[in-house]
Amino acid sequence: MRDSGFDTLESICQASLLLFFIAAHARVLREKLLSFPEKTPEEGASTTIYAAVSPDMEGVGGCYLYNEERTKSADVAYDEELQRRLWTESCKMVGISDESSRAP
């Protein structure tokens, strides 16, 4: 089948279907994407700057901030087994030992 060009045809068909889906739903996609509240660059950076220089954050780590307030992150962020798996896979991907990067 590969010699007959069917794999290429399949790829073209998949891309065409994706383009058709995007075109057919462009109005809805545009409305959803543009419905997020807009922030100025200053507003967008404010929480990061707050975390970096605020005396309230002195010595604080491991928390999630949203609009300069501590808040709970998504539940999956607190899954310790998932954190370990992600760390192990990340170490493999960059070619370092999982053990060499652990704190004593």
MIDOSE-1310 file (N, C-alpha, C; in nm, 2 decimals, decimal comma, always signed):
residues 104
mrds	+0,08/-0,12/+0,00/+0,00/+0,00/+0,00/+0,09/+0,13/+0,00; +0,20/+0,13/+0,07/+0,28/+0,25/+0,08/+0,33/+0,29/-0,06; +0,36/+0,19/-0,14/+0,41/+0,22/-0,28/+0,30/+0,27/-0,36; +0,18/+0,25/-0,33/+0,07/+0,30/-0,41/+0,03/+0,44/-0,38
gfdt	+0,09/+0,50/-0,27/+0,06/+0,64/-0,24/-0,06/+0,65/-0,14; -0,11/+0,54/-0,09/-0,23/+0,55/+0,00/-0,19/+0,62/+0,13; -0,07/+0,60/+0,18/-0,04/+0,67/+0,31/-0,04/+0,82/+0,29; +0,01/+0,87/+0,18/+0,01/+1,01/+0,15/-0,14/+1,06/+0,14
lesi	-0,22/+0,98/+0,07/-0,36/+1,02/+0,05/-0,43/+1,03/+0,19; -0,40/+0,93/+0,28/-0,46/+0,93/+0,41/-0,42/+1,06/+0,49; -0,29/+1,10/+0,48/-0,25/+1,22/+0,55/-0,32/+1,34/+0,49; -0,33/+1,35/+0,36/-0,40/+1,46/+0,30/-0,55/+1,47/+0,34
cqas	-0,61/+1,35/+0,35/-0,75/+1,35/+0,39/-0,77/+1,39/+0,53; -0,68/+1,35/+0,62/-0,68/+1,39/+0,76/-0,67/+1,54/+0,78; -0,57/+1,59/+0,70/-0,55/+1,74/+0,71/-0,67/+1,81/+0,65; -0,73/+1,76/+0,55/-0,85/+1,82/+0,49/-0,96/+1,82/+0,58
lllf	-0,98/+1,71/+0,65/-1,09/+1,70/+0,75/-1,07/+1,80/+0,86; -0,95/+1,82/+0,91/-0,92/+1,91/+1,01/-0,95/+2,06/+0,97; -0,90/+2,09/+0,85/-0,93/+2,22/+0,79/-1,08/+2,24/+0,77; -1,16/+2,14/+0,73/-1,30/+2,15/+0,72/-1,37/+2,17/+0,85
fiaa	-1,32/+2,10/+0,96/-1,37/+2,12/+1,09/-1,35/+2,26/+1,14; -1,23/+2,31/+1,12/-1,20/+2,45/+1,16/-1,28/+2,55/+1,09; -1,30/+2,53/+0,96/-1,38/+2,63/+0,88/-1,52/+2,62/+0,92; -1,57/+2,50/+0,95/-1,71/+2,48/+0,98/-1,75/+2,54/+1,12
harv	-1,65/+2,55/+1,21/-1,67/+2,59/+1,34/-1,59/+2,72/+1,37; -1,55/+2,79/+1,27/-1,47/+2,91/+1,29/-1,54/+3,02/+1,38; -1,66/+3,04/+1,36/-1,73/+3,14/+1,44/-1,73/+3,10/+1,58; -1,77/+2,98/+1,62/-1,77/+2,94/+1,76/-1,63/+2,94/+1,82
lrek	-1,53/+2,89/+1,74/-1,39/+2,89/+1,79/-1,35/+3,04/+1,82; -1,38/+3,13/+1,73/-1,34/+3,27/+1,74/-1,41/+3,33/+1,87; -1,54/+3,30/+1,89/-1,61/+3,35/+2,00/-1,55/+3,30/+2,13; -1,51/+3,17/+2,14/-1,46/+3,11/+2,26/-1,32/+3,17/+2,28
llsf	-1,23/+3,18/+2,18/-1,10/+3,23/+2,20/-1,10/+3,37/+2,24; -1,19/+3,45/+2,19/-1,19/+3,59/+2,22/-1,27/+3,63/+2,34; -1,33/+3,53/+2,40/-1,41/+3,56/+2,52/-1,33/+3,57/+2,65; -1,20/+3,54/+2,64/-1,12/+3,55/+2,76/-1,10/+3,70/+2,79
pekt	-1,10/+3,74/+2,92/-1,07/+3,88/+2,95/-0,93/+3,92/+2,91; -0,92/+4,03/+2,85/-0,79/+4,08/+2,80/-0,72/+4,15/+2,92; -0,59/+4,14/+2,92/-0,51/+4,20/+3,02/-0,40/+4,28/+2,94; -0,36/+4,39/+3,00/-0,24/+4,46/+2,95/-0,12/+4,38/+2,99
peeg	-0,01/+4,41/+2,92/+0,12/+4,34/+2,96/+0,15/+4,36/+3,11; +0,12/+4,48/+3,16/+0,15/+4,51/+3,30/+0,06/+4,42/+3,39; -0,07/+4,41/+3,36/-0,16/+4,33/+3,43/-0,12/+4,18/+3,43; -0,08/+4,14/+3,31/-0,04/+4,00/+3,29/+0,08/+3,96/+3,37
astt	+0,17/+4,06/+3,39/+0,30/+4,03/+3,46/+0,28/+4,05/+3,61; +0,17/+4,11/+3,66/+0,17/+4,16/+3,80/+0,18/+4,04/+3,90; +0,12/+3,93/+3,87/+0,13/+3,82/+3,97/+0,27/+3,76/+3,98; +0,34/+3,75/+3,86/+0,48/+3,71/+3,86/+0,57/+3,80/+3,94
iyaa	+0,55/+3,93/+3,91/+0,63/+4,03/+3,98/+0,60/+4,03/+4,13; +0,47/+4,02/+4,17/+0,43/+4,01/+4,31/+0,50/+3,89/+4,37; +0,50/+3,77/+4,31/+0,57/+3,66/+4,37/+0,72/+3,68/+4,38; +0,78/+3,75/+4,29/+0,92/+3,77/+4,30/+0,97/+3,88/+4,40
vspd	+0,89/+3,98/+4,43/+0,94/+4,09/+4,51/+0,86/+4,13/+4,63; +0,74/+4,07/+4,64/+0,65/+4,11/+4,75/+0,71/+4,06/+4,89; +0,71/+4,14/+4,99/+0,75/+4,09/+5,12/+0,66/+3,98/+5,17; +0,53/+3,98/+5,13/+0,44/+3,88/+5,17/+0,48/+3,74/+5,12
megv	+0,56/+3,73/+5,02/+0,61/+3,61/+4,96/+0,75/+3,57/+5,00; +0,81/+3,64/+5,09/+0,94/+3,61/+5,14/+0,95/+3,48/+5,20; +1,03/+3,39/+5,15/+1,05/+3,25/+5,21/+0,93/+3,16/+5,18; +0,84/+3,20/+5,10/+0,72/+3,12/+5,06/+0,74/+3,05/+4,93
ggcy	+0,71/+2,92/+4,92/+0,72/+2,85/+4,79/+0,62/+2,74/+4,79; +0,61/+2,68/+4,67/+0,52/+2,57/+4,66/+0,37/+2,61/+4,66; +0,34/+2,73/+4,63/+0,19/+2,77/+4,63/+0,16/+2,82/+4,49; +0,03/+2,82/+4,46/-0,02/+2,87/+4,33/-0,09/+3,00/+4,35
lyne	-0,05/+3,10/+4,27/-0,10/+3,23/+4,27/-0,19/+3,26/+4,15; -0,30/+3,33/+4,17/-0,38/+3,38/+4,07/-0,42/+3,52/+4,10; -0,39/+3,62/+4,01/-0,42/+3,76/+4,04/-0,37/+3,80/+4,18; -0,24/+3,77/+4,21/-0,18/+3,81/+4,33/-0,24/+3,75/+4,46
ertk	-0,31/+3,64/+4,44/-0,37/+3,58/+4,56/-0,34/+3,43/+4,56; -0,31/+3,38/+4,68/-0,29/+3,23/+4,69/-0,42/+3,16/+4,67; -0,42/+3,06/+4,59/-0,54/+2,98/+4,56/-0,51/+2,84/+4,54; -0,60/+2,75/+4,54/-0,58/+2,61/+4,51/-0,57/+2,59/+4,36
sadv	-0,48/+2,51/+4,32/-0,46/+2,47/+4,18/-0,55/+2,36/+4,15; -0,55/+2,31/+4,03/-0,63/+2,19/+3,99/-0,59/+2,07/+4,08; -0,68/+1,98/+4,11/-0,65/+1,87/+4,20/-0,54/+1,78/+4,15; -0,53/+1,77/+4,01/-0,42/+1,68/+3,96/-0,28/+1,74/+4,00
ayde	-0,27/+1,86/+4,03/-0,14/+1,92/+4,06/-0,09/+1,87/+4,20; -0,18/+1,81/+4,28/-0,14/+1,76/+4,41/-0,12/+1,61/+4,41; -0,13/+1,54/+4,30/-0,11/+1,40/+4,29/+0,04/+1,37/+4,29; +0,09/+1,32/+4,41/+0,23/+1,29/+4,43/+0,28/+1,18/+4,34
elqr	+0,21/+1,08/+4,31/+0,25/+0,97/+4,22/+0,27/+1,03/+4,08; +0,18/+1,11/+4,04/+0,19/+1,17/+3,91/+0,31/+1,26/+3,90; +0,34/+1,33/+4,01/+0,46/+1,42/+4,02/+0,58/+1,34/+4,00; +0,59/+1,22/+4,07/+0,71/+1,14/+4,06/+0,73/+1,08/+3,92
rlwt	+0,62/+1,04/+3,86/+0,63/+0,99/+3,72/+0,67/+1,10/+3,62; +0,62/+1,21/+3,64/+0,65/+1,33/+3,55/+0,80/+1,36/+3,57; +0,85/+1,36/+3,69/+0,99/+1,39/+3,71/+1,08/+1,29/+3,65; +1,05/+1,16/+3,67/+1,13/+1,05/+3,62/+1,13/+1,05/+3,47
esck	+1,02/+1,07/+3,40/+1,01/+1,08/+3,26/+1,09/+1,20/+3,21; +1,07/+1,32/+3,28/+1,15/+1,44/+3,23/+1,30/+1,42/+3,24; +1,34/+1,35/+3,35/+1,49/+1,32/+3,36/+1,53/+1,23/+3,24; +1,45/+1,13/+3,21/+1,49/+1,04/+3,10/+1,50/+1,12/+2,97
mvgi	+1,40/+1,21/+2,95/+1,40/+1,29/+2,82/+1,52/+1,38/+2,80; +1,57/+1,43/+2,91/+1,69/+1,52/+2,90/+1,82/+1,45/+2,93; +1,81/+1,32/+2,96/+1,93/+1,24/+2,97/+2,01/+1,26/+3,10; +1,94/+1,29/+3,21/+2,00/+1,30/+3,34/+1,95/+1,19/+3,43
sdes	+2,03/+1,16/+3,53/+1,99/+1,06/+3,63/+1,88/+1,11/+3,72; +1,78/+1,04/+3,74/+1,68/+1,08/+3,84/+1,74/+1,10/+3,98; +1,83/+1,01/+4,01/+1,89/+1,02/+4,15/+1,98/+1,14/+4,17; +2,05/+1,18/+4,06/+2,15/+1,29/+4,07/+2,08/+1,42/+4,10
srap	+1,95/+1,43/+4,07/+1,88/+1,56/+4,09/+1,80/+1,57/+4,21; +1,80/+1,47/+4,30/+1,73/+1,47/+4,42/+1,81/+1,54/+4,53; +1,73/+1,60/+4,62/+1,80/+1,67/+4,73/+1,84/+1,56/+4,83; +1,96/+1,59/+4,90/+2,01/+1,49/+5,00/+1,92/+1,47/+5,11
